[in-house]
Amino acid sequence: MARDAGLDLSKISGSGPGGRILERDVEAHMAAHAQHMGGADVPTGAREFEDKDLSAIRRTIASRIVQSKAPIPHFTVTVEADMGAAQDLRTSLNAIDPDAEKLSINHILIKAVALALKRHPAVNAKYHDGKVRLFSHAHIGVAVALEDGLIVPVIRDCDRKGLGEIGREAKGLIERARNKKLRPEEYSGGTFAISNLGMYDVVEFTAVIDPAHGAILAVGAIEEKPAVVNGQIVARHRMRLTGSFDHRIIDGAMGAKFLQEVKKILENPVQLLL
């Protein structure tokens, strides 16, 4: 072991009979050397780094991530949706009343996910004490980035609300989140979550499931790219959706069918108005 590591045996103190160098002595020497290389023995004034305390919200995030990633067996599925019809719907609805709150693709996505959850109720669930807890309504959490972390305000009963109401609620929640004025009941009780990094030009990523949920949807940027439509190559606006699912309660086919449903709704969004 010492030879493979390129160590000088004369610099290792042996703990065996007669000062014999044992395997544990080599391991201890290697650990001490690694710690020294990491800067542990450098005088404080010469260190080229700074240790800062975590903010309260960052400590909470760290705790929740450990609770999620370690015990929850994640698996991910990705689909790509054509967003042309959804963009046209947004433009048409926003043109009806120029003074009304503007709808965004995110609002359409929230409603689409809520509708898909009603059609695939097994995904609107969480693992709880050896059982599957199925939720009756779609309470959608939307991740909001803050300077020192993120928070997930919840829009309740999205399956029962129209696009306009979802848009107004989302705006108010996001504003209060960024001003750190959310009440506890406004960021708890969600049944599913959406994380959108499209505004940062991220086209695809995977999100970590909140311990209170059984799944989360990661949304990428809308890209203009070539696609085959009716045998012709044309430019289309496409968006990738990646679902992370808890494999204890959701199988691969279940997750795939749910994402397929979201994709179908986004590509035929008129059903969101019914």
Secondary structure as UniProt FT lines:
FT   TURN            2..6
FT   HELIX           9..11
FT   HELIX           17..19
FT   HELIX           23..37
FT   TURN            38..41
FT   HELIX           44..46
FT   HELIX           56..69
FT   TURN            70..71
FT   STRAND          74..82
FT   HELIX           84..96
FT   TURN            98..99
FT   HELIX           105..119
FT   TURN            121..123
FT   STRAND          125..128
FT   TURN            129..130
FT   STRAND          131..134
FT   STRAND          140..142
FT   STRAND          144..146
FT   TURN            147..148
FT   STRAND          149..151
FT   STRAND          154..155
FT   TURN            156..160
FT   HELIX           163..178
FT   TURN            179..180
FT   HELIX           184..186
FT   STRAND          192..196
FT   HELIX           198..200
FT   TURN            211..212
FT   STRAND          215..229
FT   TURN            230..231
FT   STRAND          232..246
FT   TURN            247..249
FT   HELIX           252..267
FT   HELIX           269..273
//
